[in-house]
Amino acid sequence: MKLRRFLLMVLLCGLDIGPGQAAITVTYGSADQTGGLGDYTLTLSPPAGTRSGDVLIAQIATPGNEVTSFSPPAGWTLITPASNTSGAAIQQRIYYLNLSAAAAASYTWTIWDWSYRSAGVIYALRGAKALNCGSANTTNCAGNLQSGGGSGITAPNVHVTMENGSLRMAFFADQDGSATITPGLENGATAGVYYRGGSGDTGMGIHGSYFTMSAAGNGDTQSANLNRSENNIGSTLLIAPAVVAASLDHLRIELTGTPLTCTPSTATIKACADSNCSALATSATTATLTTSNGSWGTSPLTFTGSGTSNLAVRTTATTTLGATSSPAASSATRCYLNGTQLTSCQLAFADSGLLLTIPSQVAGVTSTGTARFSLAAVKKADNGLSCTPAFANVTRSVKFWSSYTSPASGSKSLAVNGTTVATASPGTGVSLAFDSTGTASGLTLSYMDAGQLTLNAQYDGSAGTGDSGLVMTGSAAFVTVPYALCVDSPDANWGCTAADTSCAKFTSAGSAFNLRVTGKAFQAGTATCALPTTPNYLQNALALSSTLVAPSGGVNASLSPTTISITSGGTATQASQTVSEVGVFTLTATPPAGGYFGLTVPPGTSGNSGRFVPYGFAVTNNTLNDRSDINTATAIGSSESCASDFTYLGEPARALFRLTAVSATGGTTQNYFGSFARLPLNVVTSLGSNGLLFGAQYGSTPVSLNTRLAASCASCGSFAAGQADVAADLTLGRASASAVDGPYNGTNGVSFGLVARDADAVGMSSLNFNWDLAGAAEGTRLQPGSTTSSYYFGRLKVDSAYGSSLQNLPVPTWAEYWSGSVFARADGQASRPLDSCTRLTVPASSTITAGTAAALYCTGGVGLYGSLAGVTASFNGISSGGTATLAAGSAAVILSKPTNSGGGYLDFAPSVPSYLKYNWDGTDQSGAACSASTDGDLHDDNPRVRIRFGARRNNALIYSREVY
């Protein structure tokens, strides 16, 4: 056994996840490779610092046809859903070990193999749940795999939903130590360590990627690209984070509206898990609330995430708020009023003021109905326990100004009752009518942007209104959501209104394009994507989904990535977006429910998008059956009914294969059927033509045989669910009308290839066959692996014979092939090809004359001259009119003894297939003698020989032959 190399790698990266979960970290050390002959042992040491509670993950990729046994160290468990251990060109094994004690100093694998190399990697994880997915997927860990061939590797979806904060790992391997693997790094993944062992087909390459999932799900498909077409495998592993006690960063006290002494203020108390309060603690928190004036309605307050309590303050003195918690927070309590942080948690209460009640708004829409807001002017009642109207049934001018809360800046103005108001104090005056309760109601807002704003109001008394010196203020925060979301792409040919193949090609399935999602404000009579943009609309993790429009009866696509985040300017363009399928789709962006300041932004759906086409065509299930005039099966996977290890020049062989329209990640595009399947399944003869172009070449330094190749469809079918089964007859003609050539075998064996091209210029996905031997390869080999086909120039040889008229006469008849220097028997002996398949019709006997002999030579037969009678032929025991098969190249011809006395002579000319004809007479057949007209081909003769009955052999004669 040859040296096999392995690689040990351990990767390190810190990953932040949500509260209540451990952050899964990954550690790595330096690469390690070693090898030995025979019974190979691989000893790996765990990375420094590995401890009890960690999880070790081992990835080992091996050639599928080389490993005869594989033994992991004790305690390591094979993750079956993510591992392929048999029946493939390449295998990948993923193992885990839960450390319940200190790690051993080393771990040893024992592997019996042959000549190929393998590659491996070990990851050490901290903060993960104990793994338990050895035989099946669980909620702690889940796996999947996808084997294939071509230039793309796919680590597929795992059909298990894992919690937020889970680690999504992808493992890639290819069977070529010289290939380059480039992970796609979808969803912001981090690349693993890349390693190549050996070179060419005897080597192995591995790579990986991993990321922390920001939401519950399956982490989407991860991919990698190869710089050449190779057997490959991608494995996926999802690992849930360990549950830990939730950390508490700080408490947050949030108040809205106008703090007044005459009415309690409702405060929201939040237990923030991080400094930005982007996540709340998931376990119970008890907060003890404090105030330097007044009292809290509920304190201590126990809640999970957030809770509310009323705050009553009866004095206008500056009030300081505070809180302590259990568990204790790591940072000080923070206080906010209308979204603005209060210095030292201090705020002032007033005896009178303006109370604003503002519902949420829609960008660009002037408030109607319940979206209108109200403003009440109130003051402390005489008993100091309630609020009463500050004035009633009057019209007063109130000054308004707006301020940006979240985001903290902006460019759009707010209008109150149709008046654009200032963005700073002292504000813009708006005349309001107050009713008997001191409330101005039915007020409108109009804002051409999204986000959270604060509307500030101030009333200044005057001598004219009899309240000189009175100042009342108020404010309230409110949220404006986008009117609509535009989902589109800035790329050319994005739209496909007609939803059929009249639309131009947009891009290929699985290939990245720019997807854009933009928040929009209302504007009458304007299409969604032409509406004004809301630049302050910011929101993370909008879910992306697709809906199939065409073809009818197709399948929906999967998207990657499955979310998009708008982080600036009200719009986001995602350059790595992919759609997995062929066809026309609408794409929808759906914001998280309640995810926009507690509100839900309506989803946006694109117009008809596409047309998406395949990335390429892949050849699978491919075999090449020799001698298809005999082996006539057309079904994929059919074996030869008469096993042969060669084909004659001029005889068809049959290529059986499945042609699959694939995405850039190698998946089948099932919607490639009907009018969306634009590849004509017919043979063409030149590059650039739409259809199936076949090619042939021979030798280690390829020499083209294309001009000698004739191809035709025996059964080329049609596309269904992205696949078409093809049976094509490939006939490699003889080189010359007069000369012989060959053989084509061994290192000079013949390779066949296919270049498929559809009406969208989609070609082959795996490029390992250069049809014209110029520039880059355009096609895919049709023979499995690196196998070639053997071809020989053949002929059927008949020797002359004579003997007694009283006995049956054997006539030596056998198939021959050109060895490169002489013709030799095709009997399978001494490394010669074996012909036990050729079928010949046993000819009938007839009486001929010298004038009719030429016609017999063309059609074949046994021609009796003069009085010779009763002679019939048999081939390998089959009598006249039957079909006989050569046995080890021989026809075993027997001519029966004549029935007349005295013997005579005959011409014997068996009819043979064109690929066994030869230039026996040195001339081209003429139209007068044969059905075929003169065509310049001298190799057009059936074998012929003159046979004599009644002639006595001269015992002194060793050998003789008549030539005529």
C-alpha positions, 0 to 999 in steps of 0.5 A: 500500500502506498503512503497516505497523507492526512491533515489535522487542523483545528480552527479558532473564531469567536462567535456572538449569539443571543442571550441564554446561549453559550457563544460557540467558539472554534479553536485550531492549531497548526496543520499536521500531515504524516504517512506510512506504508501498509496498515496505516495509523494516524495519531492526532493530538487535541489542540492546546487548551481543550477541556472537559465539556468541549466537542471535537469534530473530525472531517476525513475525506478518502477516495471511495475505491481505495479504503478497505477498512477504517477504524476510528479511535475509541469514543468517536462517533460517526455522524451518519447523516453527514457521512458517505462511507461506501459506493462512491468515487469520494467518501467523507466521514464526519465524527464527533467526540463529547469530552466528559473529562480532560482530553487524551494526549492523542487519538489514533485512526487506523486506515487500510488503503491503496495508492490514493491520498486522503485529507482530514481536519479536526475542529474543537468547539466550546459552548455547544450542546453535547452531540447525539446525532450519530445515527439520526438528526436531533435537536442538538445536531443535524447533518446532510450531504451531497455527492456529485461531480463538476465544478461546484460543491454543495453542502446542502440544506438540513431539513431540521430547524435549529435555534438562533445561535446554532453553528452551521458548518460546511465541509467540502472535499474533492478527488484531486490534490491539484484542484482549488476549492473556493468556498462561497461564504454565504451568510457571511461565513468564515472560511476554514483552512484549505489543504491539498494532499498529493497531486492530480487524481491521486490526491485529495483536497478539503476546505470548509466554512462556518457561521453562527445563525442569526435566526432559527432555521437550517442555515441555507445551502453552502457552496464552494467552487472548483477550478476544474470538474472533479468528483466531490462531496459536501457535508453539512453539520448544524450544532445547537449552542449550550444553554447558559444562565442569561447575562444581564447587561443593564436595566432600561426605564423607558417613558413616553409622552409628557411627564405631568404631576397630575397623571401617572406616567407608564414606564416600560422596564427592559432587561437588556442582554447587551449594551444596545438592548438589541436583545432582551434577557430570556430568563426572569429578572426582578427589578427594584425601582426607585425614585427621588420623588413620588412612587412606583405602582409596582416594585419590585417587578418580576418579568421576562424581557420587559414589564411595565409599572406606573410612576406617580410624581406630584411635585415639579422638583427634578426627579431621579429614577433608578433600579437594581436587579436580580440577577445583577446587571453588569452596567448601570441603569439607563433612562429614556424619555421619548427615545432620548436618553436622560442624563443621570436618569433625571427628569422634570415633571410639570403641573400643566402641559400638553398631552399628545396621543399619536398613533403610528403613521405610514410614509407619504400618507396624510393621517386619516381615520384612526391614524389622526392624533390629538393634543390635550392641554391639561393642568393639575386639579385643585386637589392635586390628584388629577388633570383638568382642561387648561382651557376649553372651547377656544382656538389657540396657536401651538408651536410644533417642531419635530426631532429625529429619534431613531435614526437620530438624523434625517432629511425629510420634514414633518407636516402637522395639519398640512403645515410643515413644521420646524426641526428645532425649537421654538417651532412652527405655529399651528392654530388648533381648536380645543373642545370642552375637554381641552382637546384638539383632535383629528389632527393630521401628520404627513411624513415622507420618510420612515423611522421613529420621530418625536413631535414636540409642542409648546403653548405660550400664553399671552395678554390677548388670551388672558394667560400671559406667562403660561407655558405648557409643553409636551412631546410624544414619540411615534413611528412611521412605517414605509408605505411599501417595499420595492423588491427589484434588481439593478441588473439588466434583464431583471423583469419578465412581464410576459413570463415566458421564454420571449423574455431575455435571459437574466442569469443562471440558477444558482449564480449570484445577482444583485437583489435590491429591497427599498423602503418607499413612501406613498405618492399618488399614481406612481408604481411601487419601485418609482415611489420616493425612497424612505432613507431612514428605513432601517431593518434587519433580517427581512425574510426572502421567499419566491413564488413560481410564475412559470413554467406551469407545473414546475417547482418553486425555487429556494433562495440563498441567502434567505434574508436581507438587512437594510442598514443605511439609506432605506435600501439594501443591495445584496450582491450574493443573491441566488435563485436555485431554479429555472423559470420566472418568479416573484421574490418577496421580502417579508420584514419580521413580525413586530420587528419595526419598533413593535410594528410590522412592516408589510411585505414587498413583492417584485414583479415577474423576475427572470428569466432564470436559465440553467448554469449548464448541462451535466452528464450522468449515468453514462456508459458507452456500449460497443457495437450498437448494431448488435447491442441495441438497447437504448435505456440508461444503464443498459449493459451490452447484450453481447459483451465486447471490448471493442468496436470496428471502424465504421460500426456504431457504438452507443453512448447512453447518458442522462443529460441534466440541466443544473444550477451553479451549485450542481443541483438539478433545475427541475423546471427545465422542461417544455418551452423552458427547455431550450436545448434541441435534442438533435445532433449538430456538427459545428461549434456554436450550433444549438443542439448536441455536438459530439466529438472524438479524439485519441491519444494522450496528446489528443488528436481529433477524429471529429471529421471521421465521426458520424452521430445520430440519435437512437433515442434522444427523448425530451426533458422532464424535471430537468433531465433527458435520457439520451441514446446516441449512436457514434460511428467512427469511420474508416480513415481512407477509401483505400488504406487501413489504419489503427488500431486505436487502443491502450494509450491511443484509445478513443475518447468521446465528448459532448458539447451541448448548447441551448438557445440561451447559449447555456453549455456544459457544466463540467469542461473536460473535453476540448472539442476542437483542441483549441482554446479552452475546453467546451465539452464533457467526456462521455465515457466514465472516468478516464476510460477510452474505447478500442477501435479496429479496422476489420475484415472477414477473411475466407480461405479457399478450400477443395476436397472430395465430393463425397464429404462435407467441406470445411471452409476457413472463415474468420474475422481479422483486424489490422494490428498496425502492421499485419491482419490478425485473427480477432480470436481473443488470444494473445491480447488480440480483440475477441469477436464473438458478437458479429452476426452473419446471415447464412447464404442460400445456394443458387446456380450462377454463370460467369456472367452473373457471378459479379452480382453474387459477389455484391449480394452474397451467396453460394453460387454453383457452376454447371452441374454442381448441385445440392451444396448448402452452407452452415455457419457455426451450425446454423443452416441457410437462411438463419443468422449465425454468430461468430465464435472467437472470431470464427464462422466455422463454415461447412459446405455440404457435399454435392448431390451430383456425381463427379463434383464441380466448383462454386463461388462462396461470397458471404454477405458481411456488414460494411465494417467487415468489407475490404478491398478484395478486388482493387476496384470500386464497385460499379452500379451495374453489378451492385446496388450501390453506385460508384462512390470512391470507396474501395473497401466495399467487397464481400469476401469471396473464394472459389471452392472445388469438390472432387479435386484430390489434394496433392499430398506433396503440396503444403499450401496453395491458394487461387487468386482470380 
